[in-house]
């Protein structure tokens, strides 16, 4: 079971997405990789086209750019193959701040609630979540609340 399959909307073909500006990611289908998470960002240009980079700005015509994070890092060619027709720019600026110990503990607990049926995914998902603790906490708090509600109401 992948993270993407756990956060799908009620329609199994539609990915959950609370921000309409992230619509560029809705058509992307994953092979089960937990490697990419998307958030909004501004782009910083890069000089080396072949260097693998963790964070990329992906923009389709008439849509806001979306930041995509790859673990392991991806080259421009790899990102372009995943997002054909998109404007792609490497994001080389400073990475987000590290999680505090309290945030890290909360994220570990939330990941276990959200992925209760997939303990084999806990470490990988937690590692990705810790790369952007603020955004991950926002997302996982909502997902955990929904998981608890489903557990109570059997939905």
NUMARRO-764827 format. One record per residue (C-alpha): y, x, z negated; residue in one letter; residue number from 1. Coordinates in steps of 0.1 Angstrom, whole numbers. Layout:
// residues N
<lumkol><v>Y</v><u>X</u><w>Z</w><r>a</r><k>NUM</k></lumkol>
...
END
This chain:
// residues 155
<lumkol><v>0</v><u>0</u><w>0</w><r>x</r><k>1</k></lumkol>
<lumkol><v>34</v><u>14</u><w>9</w><r>x</r><k>2</k></lumkol>
<lumkol><v>68</v><u>9</u><w>-6</w><r>x</r><k>3</k></lumkol>
<lumkol><v>80</v><u>-9</u><w>25</w><r>x</r><k>4</k></lumkol>
<lumkol><v>52</v><u>-34</u><w>22</w><r>x</r><k>5</k></lumkol>
<lumkol><v>61</v><u>-41</u><w>-14</w><r>x</r><k>6</k></lumkol>
<lumkol><v>98</v><u>-48</u><w>-6</w><r>x</r><k>7</k></lumkol>
<lumkol><v>93</v><u>-70</u><w>24</w><r>x</r><k>8</k></lumkol>
<lumkol><v>110</v><u>-104</u><w>25</w><r>x</r><k>9</k></lumkol>
<lumkol><v>88</v><u>-135</u><w>23</w><r>x</r><k>10</k></lumkol>
<lumkol><v>84</v><u>-131</u><w>61</w><r>x</r><k>11</k></lumkol>
<lumkol><v>59</v><u>-102</u><w>64</w><r>x</r><k>12</k></lumkol>
<lumkol><v>77</v><u>-89</u><w>95</w><r>x</r><k>13</k></lumkol>
<lumkol><v>112</v><u>-87</u><w>80</w><r>x</r><k>14</k></lumkol>
<lumkol><v>122</v><u>-58</u><w>57</w><r>x</r><k>15</k></lumkol>
<lumkol><v>142</v><u>-68</u><w>26</w><r>x</r><k>16</k></lumkol>
<lumkol><v>178</v><u>-57</u><w>30</w><r>x</r><k>17</k></lumkol>
<lumkol><v>206</v><u>-68</u><w>7</w><r>x</r><k>18</k></lumkol>
<lumkol><v>234</v><u>-52</u><w>28</w><r>x</r><k>19</k></lumkol>
<lumkol><v>240</v><u>-65</u><w>63</w><r>x</r><k>20</k></lumkol>
<lumkol><v>256</v><u>-32</u><w>72</w><r>x</r><k>21</k></lumkol>
<lumkol><v>221</v><u>-17</u><w>70</w><r>x</r><k>22</k></lumkol>
<lumkol><v>208</v><u>-39</u><w>98</w><r>x</r><k>23</k></lumkol>
<lumkol><v>201</v><u>-9</u><w>119</w><r>x</r><k>24</k></lumkol>
<lumkol><v>171</v><u>-2</u><w>97</w><r>x</r><k>25</k></lumkol>
<lumkol><v>156</v><u>-37</u><w>99</w><r>x</r><k>26</k></lumkol>
<lumkol><v>140</v><u>-31</u><w>133</w><r>x</r><k>27</k></lumkol>
<lumkol><v>124</v><u>2</u><w>122</w><r>x</r><k>28</k></lumkol>
<lumkol><v>87</v><u>0</u><w>113</w><r>x</r><k>29</k></lumkol>
<lumkol><v>72</v><u>27</u><w>91</w><r>x</r><k>30</k></lumkol>
<lumkol><v>37</v><u>42</u><w>94</w><r>x</r><k>31</k></lumkol>
<lumkol><v>35</v><u>40</u><w>56</w><r>x</r><k>32</k></lumkol>
<lumkol><v>57</v><u>69</u><w>48</w><r>x</r><k>33</k></lumkol>
<lumkol><v>77</v><u>67</u><w>17</w><r>x</r><k>34</k></lumkol>
<lumkol><v>99</v><u>95</u><w>30</w><r>x</r><k>35</k></lumkol>
<lumkol><v>130</v><u>76</u><w>42</w><r>x</r><k>36</k></lumkol>
<lumkol><v>154</v><u>56</u><w>21</w><r>x</r><k>37</k></lumkol>
<lumkol><v>186</v><u>42</u><w>36</w><r>x</r><k>38</k></lumkol>
<lumkol><v>221</v><u>39</u><w>21</w><r>x</r><k>39</k></lumkol>
<lumkol><v>256</v><u>38</u><w>36</w><r>x</r><k>40</k></lumkol>
<lumkol><v>274</v><u>71</u><w>41</w><r>x</r><k>41</k></lumkol>
<lumkol><v>300</v><u>89</u><w>61</w><r>x</r><k>42</k></lumkol>
<lumkol><v>289</v><u>117</u><w>84</w><r>x</r><k>43</k></lumkol>
<lumkol><v>296</v><u>154</u><w>82</w><r>x</r><k>44</k></lumkol>
<lumkol><v>290</v><u>172</u><w>115</w><r>x</r><k>45</k></lumkol>
<lumkol><v>265</v><u>201</u><w>118</w><r>x</r><k>46</k></lumkol>
<lumkol><v>263</v><u>232</u><w>140</w><r>x</r><k>47</k></lumkol>
<lumkol><v>226</v><u>240</u><w>142</w><r>x</r><k>48</k></lumkol>
<lumkol><v>207</v><u>213</u><w>163</w><r>x</r><k>49</k></lumkol>
<lumkol><v>172</v><u>226</u><w>154</w><r>x</r><k>50</k></lumkol>
<lumkol><v>175</v><u>230</u><w>116</w><r>x</r><k>51</k></lumkol>
<lumkol><v>157</v><u>205</u><w>95</w><r>x</r><k>52</k></lumkol>
<lumkol><v>181</v><u>184</u><w>73</w><r>x</r><k>53</k></lumkol>
<lumkol><v>173</v><u>160</u><w>45</w><r>x</r><k>54</k></lumkol>
<lumkol><v>202</v><u>135</u><w>51</w><r>x</r><k>55</k></lumkol>
<lumkol><v>212</v><u>120</u><w>85</w><r>x</r><k>56</k></lumkol>
<lumkol><v>239</v><u>95</u><w>95</w><r>x</r><k>57</k></lumkol>
<lumkol><v>224</v><u>70</u><w>120</w><r>x</r><k>58</k></lumkol>
<lumkol><v>248</v><u>47</u><w>139</w><r>x</r><k>59</k></lumkol>
<lumkol><v>240</v><u>21</u><w>165</w><r>x</r><k>60</k></lumkol>
<lumkol><v>268</v><u>5</u><w>186</w><r>x</r><k>61</k></lumkol>
<lumkol><v>288</v><u>-22</u><w>167</w><r>x</r><k>62</k></lumkol>
<lumkol><v>271</v><u>-14</u><w>134</w><r>x</r><k>63</k></lumkol>
<lumkol><v>282</v><u>7</u><w>105</w><r>x</r><k>64</k></lumkol>
<lumkol><v>265</v><u>41</u><w>101</w><r>x</r><k>65</k></lumkol>
<lumkol><v>235</v><u>42</u><w>78</w><r>x</r><k>66</k></lumkol>
<lumkol><v>224</v><u>73</u><w>58</w><r>x</r><k>67</k></lumkol>
<lumkol><v>187</v><u>80</u><w>61</w><r>x</r><k>68</k></lumkol>
<lumkol><v>171</v><u>105</u><w>37</w><r>x</r><k>69</k></lumkol>
<lumkol><v>139</v><u>123</u><w>49</w><r>x</r><k>70</k></lumkol>
<lumkol><v>113</v><u>140</u><w>27</w><r>x</r><k>71</k></lumkol>
<lumkol><v>103</v><u>164</u><w>41</w><r>x</r><k>72</k></lumkol>
<lumkol><v>135</v><u>173</u><w>60</w><r>x</r><k>73</k></lumkol>
<lumkol><v>137</v><u>163</u><w>97</w><r>x</r><k>74</k></lumkol>
<lumkol><v>152</v><u>179</u><w>128</w><r>x</r><k>75</k></lumkol>
<lumkol><v>176</v><u>161</u><w>151</w><r>x</r><k>76</k></lumkol>
<lumkol><v>149</v><u>156</u><w>176</w><r>x</r><k>77</k></lumkol>
<lumkol><v>126</v><u>140</u><w>150</w><r>x</r><k>78</k></lumkol>
<lumkol><v>154</v><u>116</u><w>139</w><r>x</r><k>79</k></lumkol>
<lumkol><v>163</v><u>108</u><w>175</w><r>x</r><k>80</k></lumkol>
<lumkol><v>127</v><u>99</u><w>182</w><r>x</r><k>81</k></lumkol>
<lumkol><v>127</v><u>74</u><w>153</w><r>x</r><k>82</k></lumkol>
<lumkol><v>161</v><u>59</u><w>162</w><r>x</r><k>83</k></lumkol>
<lumkol><v>164</v><u>60</u><w>200</w><r>x</r><k>84</k></lumkol>
<lumkol><v>199</v><u>52</u><w>213</w><r>x</r><k>85</k></lumkol>
<lumkol><v>216</v><u>59</u><w>180</w><r>x</r><k>86</k></lumkol>
<lumkol><v>244</v><u>83</u><w>173</w><r>x</r><k>87</k></lumkol>
<lumkol><v>229</v><u>109</u><w>149</w><r>x</r><k>88</k></lumkol>
<lumkol><v>248</v><u>133</u><w>127</w><r>x</r><k>89</k></lumkol>
<lumkol><v>235</v><u>157</u><w>100</w><r>x</r><k>90</k></lumkol>
<lumkol><v>250</v><u>152</u><w>66</w><r>x</r><k>91</k></lumkol>
<lumkol><v>255</v><u>186</u><w>50</w><r>x</r><k>92</k></lumkol>
<lumkol><v>279</v><u>177</u><w>23</w><r>x</r><k>93</k></lumkol>
<lumkol><v>270</v><u>180</u><w>-14</w><r>x</r><k>94</k></lumkol>
<lumkol><v>240</v><u>160</u><w>-24</w><r>x</r><k>95</k></lumkol>
<lumkol><v>243</v><u>133</u><w>-50</w><r>x</r><k>96</k></lumkol>
<lumkol><v>243</v><u>142</u><w>-86</w><r>x</r><k>97</k></lumkol>
<lumkol><v>210</v><u>146</u><w>-105</w><r>x</r><k>98</k></lumkol>
<lumkol><v>197</v><u>118</u><w>-127</w><r>x</r><k>99</k></lumkol>
<lumkol><v>204</v><u>120</u><w>-164</w><r>x</r><k>100</k></lumkol>
<lumkol><v>173</v><u>121</u><w>-186</w><r>x</r><k>101</k></lumkol>
<lumkol><v>179</v><u>84</u><w>-195</w><r>x</r><k>102</k></lumkol>
<lumkol><v>182</v><u>75</u><w>-158</w><r>x</r><k>103</k></lumkol>
<lumkol><v>151</v><u>94</u><w>-150</w><r>x</r><k>104</k></lumkol>
<lumkol><v>131</v><u>77</u><w>-177</w><r>x</r><k>105</k></lumkol>
<lumkol><v>144</v><u>43</u><w>-166</w><r>x</r><k>106</k></lumkol>
<lumkol><v>135</v><u>50</u><w>-130</w><r>x</r><k>107</k></lumkol>
<lumkol><v>100</v><u>61</u><w>-139</w><r>x</r><k>108</k></lumkol>
<lumkol><v>95</v><u>28</u><w>-159</w><r>x</r><k>109</k></lumkol>
<lumkol><v>110</v><u>7</u><w>-131</w><r>x</r><k>110</k></lumkol>
<lumkol><v>89</v><u>23</u><w>-104</w><r>x</r><k>111</k></lumkol>
<lumkol><v>58</v><u>15</u><w>-125</w><r>x</r><k>112</k></lumkol>
<lumkol><v>68</v><u>-21</u><w>-128</w><r>x</r><k>113</k></lumkol>
<lumkol><v>76</v><u>-25</u><w>-91</w><r>x</r><k>114</k></lumkol>
<lumkol><v>45</v><u>-6</u><w>-79</w><r>x</r><k>115</k></lumkol>
<lumkol><v>21</v><u>-18</u><w>-106</w><r>x</r><k>116</k></lumkol>
<lumkol><v>-6</v><u>-22</u><w>-80</w><r>x</r><k>117</k></lumkol>
<lumkol><v>0</v><u>12</u><w>-64</w><r>x</r><k>118</k></lumkol>
<lumkol><v>-1</v><u>39</u><w>-91</w><r>x</r><k>119</k></lumkol>
<lumkol><v>-10</v><u>65</u><w>-64</w><r>x</r><k>120</k></lumkol>
<lumkol><v>26</v><u>60</u><w>-51</w><r>x</r><k>121</k></lumkol>
<lumkol><v>44</v><u>64</u><w>-84</w><r>x</r><k>122</k></lumkol>
<lumkol><v>51</v><u>101</u><w>-82</w><r>x</r><k>123</k></lumkol>
<lumkol><v>63</v><u>101</u><w>-45</w><r>x</r><k>124</k></lumkol>
<lumkol><v>85</v><u>71</u><w>-50</w><r>x</r><k>125</k></lumkol>
<lumkol><v>100</v><u>84</u><w>-82</w><r>x</r><k>126</k></lumkol>
<lumkol><v>108</v><u>118</u><w>-66</w><r>x</r><k>127</k></lumkol>
<lumkol><v>127</v><u>100</u><w>-38</w><r>x</r><k>128</k></lumkol>
<lumkol><v>145</v><u>77</u><w>-63</w><r>x</r><k>129</k></lumkol>
<lumkol><v>156</v><u>106</u><w>-84</w><r>x</r><k>130</k></lumkol>
<lumkol><v>174</v><u>121</u><w>-53</w><r>x</r><k>131</k></lumkol>
<lumkol><v>200</v><u>92</u><w>-56</w><r>x</r><k>132</k></lumkol>
<lumkol><v>197</v><u>78</u><w>-91</w><r>x</r><k>133</k></lumkol>
<lumkol><v>226</v><u>54</u><w>-89</w><r>x</r><k>134</k></lumkol>
<lumkol><v>214</v><u>36</u><w>-57</w><r>x</r><k>135</k></lumkol>
<lumkol><v>178</v><u>37</u><w>-68</w><r>x</r><k>136</k></lumkol>
<lumkol><v>186</v><u>22</u><w>-102</w><r>x</r><k>137</k></lumkol>
<lumkol><v>205</v><u>-6</u><w>-85</w><r>x</r><k>138</k></lumkol>
<lumkol><v>176</v><u>-13</u><w>-62</w><r>x</r><k>139</k></lumkol>
<lumkol><v>147</v><u>-9</u><w>-86</w><r>x</r><k>140</k></lumkol>
<lumkol><v>164</v><u>-31</u><w>-113</w><r>x</r><k>141</k></lumkol>
<lumkol><v>165</v><u>-60</u><w>-88</w><r>x</r><k>142</k></lumkol>
<lumkol><v>129</v><u>-53</u><w>-76</w><r>x</r><k>143</k></lumkol>
<lumkol><v>116</v><u>-51</u><w>-111</w><r>x</r><k>144</k></lumkol>
<lumkol><v>133</v><u>-83</u><w>-121</w><r>x</r><k>145</k></lumkol>
<lumkol><v>117</v><u>-100</u><w>-91</w><r>x</r><k>146</k></lumkol>
<lumkol><v>83</v><u>-85</u><w>-99</w><r>x</r><k>147</k></lumkol>
<lumkol><v>86</v><u>-98</u><w>-135</w><r>x</r><k>148</k></lumkol>
<lumkol><v>96</v><u>-132</u><w>-123</w><r>x</r><k>149</k></lumkol>
<lumkol><v>66</v><u>-134</u><w>-99</w><r>x</r><k>150</k></lumkol>
<lumkol><v>43</v><u>-124</u><w>-128</w><r>x</r><k>151</k></lumkol>
<lumkol><v>57</v><u>-152</u><w>-150</w><r>x</r><k>152</k></lumkol>
<lumkol><v>58</v><u>-179</u><w>-124</w><r>x</r><k>153</k></lumkol>
<lumkol><v>28</v><u>-167</u><w>-103</w><r>x</r><k>154</k></lumkol>
<lumkol><v>49</v><u>-168</u><w>-71</w><r>x</r><k>155</k></lumkol>
END
